[in-house]
């Protein structure tokens, strides 16, 4: 009998799985052999919608920012300079109460309709009135006024709160009002119950971007075709295919077999094996994303976790550095709390100063102070999915092992990713492992979310004084002043121990050398598809 090595066996298993995925797909991986088609392998299990007013997942923005565009944007690596996109210029008006934008002339949507100020107003009104998760990011928009066909004014409720930086993200892309209305869409106050356009938007485009959405097969693939009338210049590829490949081993095999051009979810050991291989490029970049663990304040969901000292004990029992070394091969950092390193004054040095540190003796002491010297148990939920080059399952097992050493039992509860997301957002889980990617590179977005919508998910009745710290930071006139208030806010969150930030990845994406121009962005959508080109 022929002996098969473990490595060969894994490859054969992955090959069989990959073949099954190809055969079940309407578009074969063989597209990757064409210079006209870009094929990307990634885990898309969380992808929920391509409706700008409803999309609110990690993987969706790659598609959204290929098919749609915002008024303003930022270049990868520079998250302070706001640059033109659909708007060619802008200014503060009305004594600082509003932003006025001048739109580019001659831009057409995928339908052939021309971009106008009416589309901006419709898009933002619909976003607000759909009342879904993205609407919370528009909470400071009071109204949108059309000044003339190419001039639009966004009036703020509070002129001291940030807005401009938020507009760069996928939540604020501009959509074709005429096309959406034709599909039953509306921007009226009752849009949350009367709008009928989402199902159409999930498989069609109403944007101005370089690519047009042609097909979405959930948990299978997304197909984008080139917009030959794109206002800058047509993109390099005629078609982009995003393939749902949740297993990193299968992603690696299909990359090695030249069936895909880029793999987004390889593990650190797999990436290390590709380092120095002349057939691949490893694209690196520090993210503004992070993986975190929540702990409820609700005694209904878990009596022990309602005790702050019990939550603090969990925070002290996790060996964060060992997790980063073991699961991420050192390619990660860790912020003090809900604001990632790189914005809002958050740094690794500040984490060492005010953040959680691995201290099992302190954890045992806190358990005793909580009246639980023998520990306690709780249910830890997580999605059956890849995340940041590892899996939620491996993270959960690591947390469980660490906690067991101080007498705390984490009952692991794996569920499908959409269930984990929905139940978490509904505030139904005592603890969950999940992921945060930015809605825009503005620290206020993280801070405000943590004391508003996310605090509801962990059933934390945020004290007014903590909310006030976020307000003061958002209205600060200088970065230094803002960071002072953000530090006080982070100290408060660390003390309350509802959010444990486990790690902030340093991303590495493996691409074949047949493509170039892949630039990682931390602004909320990973990569600009328009930048990617064939190497020759």
Secondary structure, DSSP 4 states (H G I P E B T S, - for coil): -----HHHHHHHHHHHHHHHHHHH-SS-GGGGGSTTEEEEEE--TT-----TTT--STTHHHHHHHH---SEE--TT--S--EESSEEEEEEETTTTEEEEEEPSS-B-TTSPBP-HHHHHHHHHHHHHH-SGGGGGGTTEEEEEEEETTEEEEEES-TTS--GGGGGSGGG----HHHHHHTT---STTHHHH---HHHHTTS--S-SSEEEEEEETTTEEEEEE-TT-SS---S-SEEEEEE---HHHHHHHHHTTS-SEES---HHHHHHHTT-TTEEEEEEE-S-EEEEEE---TTT-TTTTSHHHHHHHHHH--HHHHHHHHHTT-EE--SSSSPTTSTT--HHHHHHHS----HHHHHHHHHHTT-TT--EEEEEEESSEETTEEHHHHHHHHHHHHHTTT-EEEEEEE-HHHHHHHHHTT--SEEEEEE--SSS-HHHHHHHHHTHHHHHTT----HHHHHHHHHHHT-SSHHHHHHHHHHHHHHHHHHTSEEEEEEEEEEEEEETTEE---EETTTTEE-GGG-EE--
